[in-house]
Amino acid sequence: MLESHLSPVDRKIDELGAETRIRSHKDAEAYIEALVKRFGLDEARLPDLDELKSRLARAEYAAVHEPSRRISEARVANVFDKWMGEMSAPKWARTSVSQVRDLRLGVAKILLPHVIRRSPQGDIPDTVRPAEAIYLLWLLEFQFRSPHTTEGAALNPNTAGMPDRTESLRPFQASRPTGETLQRQHSYETARENYFNRHSGAELQLRVTQLFDTLGID
């Protein structure tokens, strides 16, 4: 574990999200609130943000105490690919179960060493809690719009660098991007910009609600 490389904000999120820390609904709410602040979400962008937070906190608490309520890595991959299809993203902007798995191993090693559960033998199961599922979707999407991320680099915990202390939103660092990488990034960003231009306010709220439904977040 490389906890010393976490920013104070990320370290706090990792502490709040540890399964041993979530003993009540209020504990789950505190964890979700920290995540929401971390990503700068507010009611200007999502009008019913409080309801979404409550819904995610309920699901998070249930998943901590009922492992059957967790979400498979395969489902996360399927939901991500469906989202990319709705965004009309380039065909290469898709993922796989193995990529989701590799990303989780990197996250467990670098970003959320306490949040991601391990078996007594140290193995990481192939199911995730709801908040982690949302976090993984964000990381998967982020790699396509990071000019410092070459194809596959963000998904390899063995070759990835450490998080940048001054720009902690970048999950992993990689080598300088090639011209082809920048062109691919531009094509993705264009699709992304068009998507969010079409969906804002109540419409974006509906999309997030649909995302929760697809993941099975009650």
VMD Tcl script that draws the C-alpha trace (Angstrom):
set ca {
  {0.00 0.00 0.00}
  {1.23 3.46 -0.86}
  {-0.95 5.58 1.41}
  {1.73 8.24 1.91}
  {1.25 9.30 -1.73}
  {-2.44 10.11 -1.24}
  {-3.51 13.73 -0.98}
  {-5.19 14.65 2.35}
  {-8.58 14.73 0.59}
  {-8.14 11.29 -0.97}
  {-6.78 9.87 2.27}
  {-9.89 11.10 4.08}
  {-12.14 9.49 1.45}
  {-10.25 6.22 1.79}
  {-10.66 6.33 5.56}
  {-14.38 7.14 5.44}
  {-15.04 4.42 2.86}
  {-13.34 1.58 4.72}
  {-15.83 -1.19 5.45}
  {-14.88 -1.24 9.12}
  {-15.75 2.47 9.26}
  {-19.27 2.20 7.78}
  {-21.30 0.98 10.73}
  {-24.42 3.07 10.18}
  {-26.34 4.94 7.47}
  {-24.79 8.15 8.75}
  {-21.32 6.71 8.17}
  {-22.28 5.84 4.60}
  {-23.71 9.33 4.10}
  {-20.45 10.91 5.31}
  {-18.48 8.82 2.81}
  {-20.77 9.75 -0.10}
  {-20.70 13.42 0.89}
  {-16.90 13.39 0.80}
  {-16.95 11.83 -2.67}
  {-19.45 14.37 -3.96}
  {-17.31 17.25 -2.72}
  {-14.21 15.59 -4.16}
  {-15.68 15.67 -7.65}
  {-17.22 19.13 -7.34}
  {-20.84 18.09 -7.89}
  {-23.59 20.52 -6.90}
  {-27.29 21.13 -7.43}
  {-26.59 23.54 -10.27}
  {-25.52 20.54 -12.33}
  {-27.80 17.94 -10.75}
  {-31.04 19.49 -9.42}
  {-31.95 16.49 -7.23}
  {-28.44 15.82 -5.98}
  {-29.60 15.27 -2.40}
  {-31.86 12.42 -3.50}
  {-29.07 10.84 -5.52}
  {-26.72 11.07 -2.54}
  {-29.30 9.49 -0.25}
  {-29.94 6.71 -2.74}
  {-26.23 5.97 -3.14}
  {-25.64 6.07 0.62}
  {-28.46 3.57 1.22}
  {-27.05 1.25 -1.44}
  {-23.52 1.64 -0.08}
  {-24.57 0.75 3.45}
  {-26.53 -2.26 2.20}
  {-23.57 -3.49 0.12}
  {-21.21 -3.26 3.10}
  {-23.46 -5.46 5.22}
  {-24.94 -7.65 2.47}
  {-22.25 -8.77 0.01}
  {-24.98 -10.07 -2.34}
  {-25.89 -6.43 -3.01}
  {-22.53 -5.74 -4.64}
  {-22.01 -5.19 -8.37}
  {-19.95 -7.47 -10.58}
  {-16.97 -6.15 -12.53}
  {-18.66 -7.50 -15.66}
  {-21.69 -5.32 -15.01}
  {-19.48 -2.26 -14.56}
  {-17.85 -2.97 -17.93}
  {-21.23 -3.44 -19.63}
  {-22.66 -0.26 -18.14}
  {-19.61 1.71 -19.24}
  {-19.82 0.45 -22.81}
  {-23.53 1.25 -22.94}
  {-22.77 4.77 -21.74}
  {-20.10 5.20 -24.41}
  {-22.62 4.07 -27.02}
  {-25.13 6.66 -25.83}
  {-22.38 9.26 -26.00}
  {-21.63 8.25 -29.62}
  {-18.02 7.89 -28.55}
  {-15.50 6.39 -31.01}
  {-15.63 2.60 -31.25}
  {-12.24 2.25 -29.57}
  {-13.58 4.00 -26.46}
  {-14.81 0.79 -24.85}
  {-13.59 -1.40 -22.02}
  {-13.55 -5.05 -21.00}
  {-13.88 -7.05 -17.80}
  {-10.13 -7.63 -17.73}
  {-9.48 -3.88 -18.03}
  {-11.90 -3.13 -15.21}
  {-10.10 -5.75 -13.16}
  {-6.67 -4.27 -13.88}
  {-7.94 -0.80 -13.04}
  {-9.29 -2.01 -9.70}
  {-5.95 -3.57 -8.82}
  {-4.28 -0.24 -9.47}
  {-6.90 1.66 -7.48}
  {-6.56 -0.76 -4.57}
  {-2.79 -0.31 -4.63}
  {-2.65 3.46 -5.07}
  {-5.91 5.34 -4.49}
  {-8.27 3.39 -2.22}
  {-6.25 0.84 -0.25}
  {-8.86 0.64 2.53}
  {-12.07 1.02 0.53}
  {-11.51 -1.97 -1.74}
  {-12.15 -5.14 0.21}
  {-9.71 -8.04 0.35}
  {-10.23 -11.60 1.46}
  {-8.30 -12.95 4.46}
  {-5.81 -14.28 1.88}
  {-5.36 -10.80 0.41}
  {-7.33 -11.42 -2.80}
  {-9.64 -8.78 -4.26}
  {-13.10 -10.17 -5.14}
  {-14.72 -9.52 -8.53}
  {-17.61 -7.54 -7.05}
  {-17.67 -3.86 -6.07}
  {-19.69 -1.62 -3.84}
  {-21.96 0.98 -5.52}
  {-19.77 4.02 -4.82}
  {-16.73 2.16 -6.11}
  {-18.67 1.28 -9.27}
  {-19.37 4.97 -9.90}
  {-15.74 5.81 -9.14}
  {-14.52 3.17 -11.61}
  {-16.83 4.51 -14.33}
  {-15.34 7.96 -13.77}
  {-11.77 6.63 -13.96}
  {-12.51 4.64 -17.11}
  {-14.00 7.71 -18.76}
  {-11.22 9.97 -17.52}
  {-8.49 8.01 -19.27}
  {-9.91 8.95 -22.67}
  {-9.64 12.67 -21.97}
  {-6.24 12.77 -20.28}
  {-3.48 13.87 -22.67}
  {-0.93 12.24 -20.35}
  {-2.48 8.81 -20.68}
  {-1.44 6.55 -23.52}
  {-3.57 3.61 -24.55}
  {-3.74 1.04 -21.75}
  {-1.32 2.85 -19.44}
  {-3.97 3.96 -16.96}
  {-5.17 0.39 -16.60}
  {-1.84 -1.21 -15.73}
  {-1.08 -0.99 -12.00}
  {2.34 -2.54 -12.52}
  {3.67 0.12 -14.92}
  {1.63 3.14 -13.87}
  {3.29 6.01 -12.04}
  {2.14 7.57 -8.84}
  {-0.66 10.16 -8.62}
  {0.46 13.74 -9.15}
  {0.28 15.50 -5.78}
  {-0.53 18.82 -7.44}
  {-3.20 17.42 -9.73}
  {-4.67 14.52 -7.81}
  {-7.58 14.01 -10.19}
  {-5.18 12.32 -12.65}
  {-5.23 8.69 -11.47}
  {-1.99 7.56 -13.11}
  {0.72 9.17 -15.18}
  {2.27 7.85 -18.38}
  {4.68 8.91 -21.08}
  {4.23 11.93 -23.37}
  {1.30 11.31 -25.76}
  {1.90 10.72 -29.45}
  {0.19 12.66 -32.24}
  {-2.12 9.71 -32.82}
  {-3.05 9.65 -29.14}
  {-3.87 13.35 -29.19}
  {-6.01 12.90 -32.28}
  {-7.90 10.05 -30.63}
  {-8.35 12.17 -27.53}
  {-9.76 15.01 -29.61}
  {-12.30 12.72 -31.27}
  {-13.41 11.48 -27.88}
  {-13.63 14.94 -26.33}
  {-15.77 16.15 -29.24}
  {-18.26 13.33 -28.65}
  {-18.22 14.00 -24.91}
  {-18.79 17.74 -25.32}
  {-21.70 17.13 -27.68}
  {-23.22 14.68 -25.21}
  {-23.13 17.10 -22.28}
  {-24.34 19.96 -24.45}
  {-27.39 17.84 -25.25}
  {-27.92 16.77 -21.65}
  {-27.85 19.29 -18.82}
  {-29.90 20.11 -15.74}
  {-32.97 17.88 -15.43}
  {-31.96 15.86 -18.49}
  {-28.56 15.08 -16.98}
  {-30.31 14.20 -13.74}
  {-32.43 11.69 -15.65}
  {-29.31 10.19 -17.23}
  {-27.66 9.74 -13.84}
  {-30.83 8.17 -12.47}
  {-30.86 5.75 -15.40}
  {-27.21 4.95 -14.70}
  {-28.09 4.09 -11.10}
  {-30.93 1.86 -12.33}
  {-28.67 0.06 -14.79}
  {-26.10 -0.62 -12.06}
  {-28.85 -1.91 -9.79}
  {-28.42 0.86 -7.22}
  {-31.77 0.91 -5.41}
}
mol new
graphics top color blue
foreach p $ca { graphics top sphere $p radius 0.5 }
foreach p [lrange $ca 0 end-1] q [lrange $ca 1 end] { graphics top cylinder $p $q radius 0.2 }
display resetview
